[in-house]
Amino acid sequence: MKNSSADTPRCDWDFKLSAVISSSSPSSDAIGVLEFDPTNSLLATGGIARKIRIYTAANLKEGCDYCIYTPAKLSSLKWKPGSGSRLLGSGDYDGVVMEYDLERRLPVFERDEHGGRRVWSIDYSAADPALGASASDDGTMQMWDTRCDAGTSVATVRPDRAGFSPVCCVEFDPLGGPTVALGCADRRIYGYDARRAAEPVFVLEGHEKAVSYARFMDSETIVSSSIDGSLMTWHVEDRRLIRRYRGHVNSRRFVGLSVWRGGGGLLSCGSENNRVFVYDSRWGDPIWACGFDTAPQQNEGFVSSVCWRQTAGDCCTLVAGGSDGVLKVFEGRPRD
């Protein structure tokens, strides 16, 4: 592991707040998930308000275009690859995975594979978009095929076979590789080959508490987040910890994690001190942070979700959502 404490972080970016989108019901509208579609033209949000909000990315400050009401609180959203931004999957607090047709604004697919236990995360395979996966409080990751009847799983994976620890996140390699990564409450990150998921192809250990997120930076590098208050980057092939990142506050909540893959390794996460943080993967300390406080009575708030708009070029967009239901949009430009 590289000793990042000996390096002085350098911020090569200027970030500016470009828009604030307030919630109409801040007392019950915590944002749990933000997802840009594959074309980066639409943004979907979800949370405890039991609704999916769809925004046009180019006009975020104008507010949401429309809402779809859901039967339960949402913990995860994911756009289905290859659907022309028409199909959006969701995972909810009741353990149900659903798929919505946004043109018809109706659910077209539903699965309940987790016995009513909360689904924390869902994802689709970039190589085979009909293949999806869900991670749950029941200690399993279920892989399923949207072409098959509900109740028929492609695979059931239980990473922690002894302790039945909840599986907090799942992500397929977004570049189309066969690996699917899981973050588990037993403090480990597991990798499986989606084609034969009987045994993990790697296990990464180093976090001191539950792993809440695991994201691919590329096919060989994963970044993880834990309620031990740290992010970590890992080289998958040799199971090597590359660097640990500290600065944000995270001891018990999901605060989001996002990787800007076109931006030379920028990472972002929320924080329980109501700030959004950006890290450069080259340094262990944050290069930028911004507070979310909007009123003195909201001192118990926290930044609960973040998402980079996956665009290439000299500019970047970061959207962060708060436990008060507020969205903030930040635009970044390289410094001269």
C-alpha positions in Angstrom: 0.0 0.0 0.0 1.3 3.5 -0.8 1.7 5.8 2.1 -0.6 8.7 1.0 0.1 10.7 4.2 3.5 11.6 2.8 1.9 13.2 -0.2 0.3 16.6 -0.3 -3.0 16.5 -2.2 -3.3 19.0 -5.1 -6.7 20.0 -6.4 -6.6 20.5 -10.2 -10.3 21.5 -10.3 -12.5 24.4 -9.5 -15.9 23.3 -8.3 -18.8 25.7 -8.2 -22.4 25.3 -7.1 -24.6 25.6 -10.2 -28.1 24.7 -9.0 -30.1 23.8 -5.9 -33.3 21.8 -6.2 -35.3 21.9 -3.0 -37.8 19.3 -1.9 -41.4 20.1 -1.3 -41.5 17.8 1.8 -38.1 17.9 3.5 -39.3 16.0 6.6 -39.8 12.8 4.6 -37.8 13.0 1.4 -34.3 11.8 2.1 -32.6 10.9 -1.2 -31.1 7.5 -1.1 -30.0 7.0 -4.7 -29.0 9.1 -7.8 -28.4 7.6 -11.2 -27.7 9.2 -14.6 -28.8 7.2 -17.6 -26.3 5.8 -20.1 -26.6 8.8 -22.4 -26.1 11.3 -19.5 -29.3 13.1 -20.5 -31.6 12.0 -17.7 -31.2 11.8 -13.9 -33.3 9.5 -11.7 -33.6 9.9 -8.0 -35.3 7.8 -5.3 -35.6 7.5 -1.5 -38.0 7.2 1.3 -40.7 9.4 -0.4 -41.9 6.3 -2.4 -41.5 8.0 -5.7 -39.0 8.0 -8.6 -38.3 11.5 -9.9 -36.9 11.9 -13.5 -35.0 15.1 -14.4 -33.5 16.3 -17.7 -29.8 16.6 -17.0 -29.4 19.8 -19.1 -32.1 21.6 -17.1 -31.8 20.2 -13.6 -32.5 23.6 -12.0 -36.0 23.5 -13.6 -37.0 20.7 -11.4 -38.2 17.2 -12.1 -40.0 16.4 -15.4 -42.3 13.8 -13.8 -42.7 11.3 -10.9 -43.6 7.7 -10.7 -45.1 6.6 -7.4 -43.7 3.3 -5.9 -45.2 0.9 -3.4 -42.3 1.1 -1.0 -39.3 3.2 0.0 -36.4 2.9 -2.5 -32.9 2.0 -1.8 -31.5 1.5 -5.3 -32.1 2.5 -8.9 -30.3 1.4 -12.1 -30.9 2.1 -15.8 -31.1 -1.0 -17.9 -28.4 -1.0 -20.6 -29.6 -1.2 -24.1 -33.1 0.0 -23.4 -32.7 3.4 -24.9 -33.2 4.9 -21.4 -36.7 3.5 -21.4 -36.3 0.9 -18.6 -35.3 1.7 -15.0 -34.9 -1.0 -12.3 -35.4 -0.4 -8.6 -34.8 -2.2 -5.3 -36.9 -1.4 -2.3 -37.3 -1.7 1.5 -39.8 -4.6 1.1 -37.3 -6.8 -0.7 -38.8 -6.4 -4.2 -37.0 -5.7 -7.5 -39.1 -3.9 -10.1 -38.5 -2.6 -13.6 -40.4 0.4 -14.9 -41.2 1.4 -18.4 -40.7 5.2 -18.3 -42.7 5.8 -21.5 -45.7 4.1 -20.1 -44.8 5.0 -16.5 -45.8 1.6 -15.3 -44.0 -1.4 -13.8 -43.3 -4.2 -16.3 -41.3 -6.7 -14.2 -41.3 -7.7 -10.6 -39.4 -10.1 -8.4 -39.5 -11.0 -4.7 -36.5 -13.2 -4.2 -35.4 -12.1 -0.8 -38.3 -13.1 1.5 -39.4 -9.6 2.3 -35.9 -8.5 3.4 -34.6 -5.2 2.3 -32.9 -4.9 -1.1 -29.9 -2.6 -0.7 -28.6 -2.6 -4.3 -29.4 -3.8 -7.8 -27.4 -3.8 -11.0 -27.5 -5.0 -14.6 -24.8 -6.7 -16.6 -23.3 -4.5 -19.4 -22.5 -7.6 -21.4 -26.0 -9.1 -21.1 -28.5 -6.5 -20.0 -31.2 -9.1 -19.4 -29.0 -10.4 -16.5 -29.5 -8.5 -13.2 -28.5 -8.9 -9.6 -29.8 -7.8 -6.2 -28.1 -7.6 -2.9 -30.1 -7.9 0.3 -30.4 -7.9 4.1 -31.1 -11.7 3.8 -27.3 -12.3 3.2 -27.6 -13.2 -0.4 -26.9 -11.8 -3.9 -29.5 -13.1 -6.3 -28.8 -13.2 -10.1 -31.9 -13.2 -12.3 -32.9 -13.0 -15.9 -35.7 -10.6 -16.9 -36.7 -13.0 -19.6 -37.5 -15.7 -17.0 -40.5 -16.1 -14.7 -40.3 -14.6 -11.3 -39.0 -17.1 -8.8 -36.4 -18.5 -11.1 -32.9 -17.4 -10.2 -29.8 -17.8 -12.3 -27.7 -18.0 -9.2 -27.9 -17.5 -5.4 -24.7 -16.4 -3.7 -24.2 -16.2 0.0 -20.7 -14.7 0.6 -20.7 -15.0 4.4 -21.7 -18.7 4.7 -21.1 -18.8 8.4 -22.6 -15.5 9.7 -25.2 -14.7 7.0 -24.1 -11.1 7.0 -26.2 -8.7 4.8 -24.9 -8.0 1.3 -24.9 -4.2 1.0 -24.0 -3.6 -2.6 -23.6 -5.3 -6.0 -22.0 -4.1 -9.2 -21.2 -5.7 -12.5 -18.1 -4.6 -14.3 -19.5 -1.6 -16.3 -16.9 -2.2 -19.1 -18.5 -5.6 -19.9 -16.1 -8.0 -18.1 -17.5 -11.1 -16.3 -16.8 -9.9 -12.7 -19.5 -8.9 -10.3 -18.4 -7.3 -7.0 -20.2 -7.4 -3.7 -19.7 -5.4 -0.5 -20.7 -7.3 2.6 -21.4 -6.4 6.3 -18.7 -8.9 7.2 -16.2 -6.2 6.2 -15.1 -7.9 2.9 -15.4 -7.2 -0.8 -16.1 -10.4 -2.8 -15.7 -10.9 -6.6 -17.5 -13.5 -8.6 -17.4 -14.6 -12.2 -21.0 -14.1 -13.3 -20.8 -17.1 -15.6 -20.1 -19.5 -12.7 -20.7 -17.9 -9.3 -20.2 -20.9 -7.1 -17.0 -19.6 -5.4 -15.5 -16.1 -5.3 -12.6 -15.4 -7.6 -11.2 -12.9 -5.1 -11.9 -11.7 -1.5 -10.5 -8.3 -0.4 -10.0 -7.6 3.3 -8.9 -4.4 5.1 -12.0 -2.5 6.2 -12.8 -2.5 9.9 -16.6 -2.4 9.6 -19.3 -3.2 7.1 -18.6 -2.4 3.4 -21.5 -0.3 2.1 -20.4 0.3 -1.5 -18.0 -1.3 -4.1 -17.5 0.4 -7.5 -15.3 -0.4 -10.5 -12.9 2.3 -11.5 -11.9 0.0 -14.4 -11.8 -3.8 -14.9 -8.8 -4.2 -12.6 -9.5 -1.5 -10.0 -12.2 -1.3 -7.4 -13.0 1.4 -4.9 -14.9 0.5 -1.7 -16.6 2.5 1.0 -17.2 1.4 4.6 -18.8 2.7 7.8 -15.3 2.6 9.2 -15.1 6.1 7.7 -12.8 5.3 4.8 -12.7 4.6 1.1 -10.1 2.1 -0.3 -8.9 1.4 -3.8 -7.8 -2.1 -4.7 -5.9 -3.8 -7.5 -8.1 -6.9 -8.2 -5.6 -9.2 -9.9 -3.1 -9.3 -7.0 -5.7 -8.5 -4.2 -3.5 -5.5 -3.3 -4.7 -2.4 -1.4 -3.6 0.6 -3.3 -4.7 3.5 -1.1 -6.9 4.4 1.8 -8.9 7.7 1.8 -10.0 9.5 4.9 -11.6 12.9 5.6 -15.4 12.3 5.4 -17.5 11.1 8.4 -19.2 7.8 8.0 -19.9 5.5 11.0 -23.5 4.2 10.5 -25.3 5.4 7.3 -25.2 5.0 3.6 -23.7 8.2 2.2 -23.1 7.3 -1.5 -20.0 6.6 -3.6 -19.4 7.5 -7.2 -16.5 7.3 -9.6 -15.9 9.6 -12.5 -14.3 7.2 -14.9 -13.6 9.8 -17.5 -12.0 12.2 -15.1 -8.7 10.7 -14.3 -9.8 9.0 -11.0 -12.0 11.4 -9.2 -14.1 9.9 -6.4 -17.0 11.4 -4.5 -19.0 10.4 -1.4 -21.3 12.0 1.1 -20.7 12.4 4.8 -22.5 12.4 8.1 -21.3 15.9 8.8 -23.6 17.1 6.0 -20.8 17.7 3.4 -20.0 16.3 0.0 -16.4 15.2 -0.6 -14.2 14.7 -3.6 -11.0 12.7 -3.6 -8.4 12.4 -6.3 -7.4 8.7 -6.4 -3.7 9.7 -6.2 -4.0 11.1 -2.7 -5.5 9.9 0.6 -6.9 13.2 1.7 -9.9 15.0 0.1 -9.2 17.7 -2.5 -12.5 19.4 -2.1 -15.5 19.5 0.2 -18.7 21.6 0.4 -21.3 21.9 3.2 -25.0 21.2 2.7 -26.3 23.1 5.6 -29.4 25.2 4.7 -30.8 26.0 8.1 -29.7 25.7 11.8 -32.4 23.1 12.6 -30.9 20.7 10.0 -27.7 20.1 12.0 -28.6 16.4 12.1 -28.7 16.1 8.3 -26.2 14.2 6.1 -25.3 13.9 2.5 -26.9 10.6 1.5 -26.1 10.1 -2.2 -23.8 11.3 -4.9 -23.4 10.7 -8.7 -21.0 11.9 -11.3 -22.3 12.6 -14.8 -20.1 10.2 -16.9 -18.9 12.6 -19.5 -15.5 13.0 -21.1 -13.7 16.3 -21.7 -12.6 19.2 -19.6 -15.8 19.7 -17.5 -17.5 17.5 -15.0 -20.9 17.5 -13.2 -21.5 16.1 -9.7 -24.9 15.8 -8.2 -25.3 15.3 -4.4 -28.5 14.6 -2.5 -29.2 15.2 1.2 -31.3 13.7 3.9 -33.4 16.8 3.7 -34.4 16.0 0.1 -32.3 18.8 -1.4 -30.3 18.2 -4.6 -27.2 20.3 -5.2 -25.4 20.4 -8.6 -21.8 21.2 -8.9 -19.8 22.0 -12.0 -16.1 21.4 -12.2 -13.5 22.9 -14.5 -9.7 22.2 -14.7 -7.6 25.0 -13.2 -5.3 26.9 -15.5 
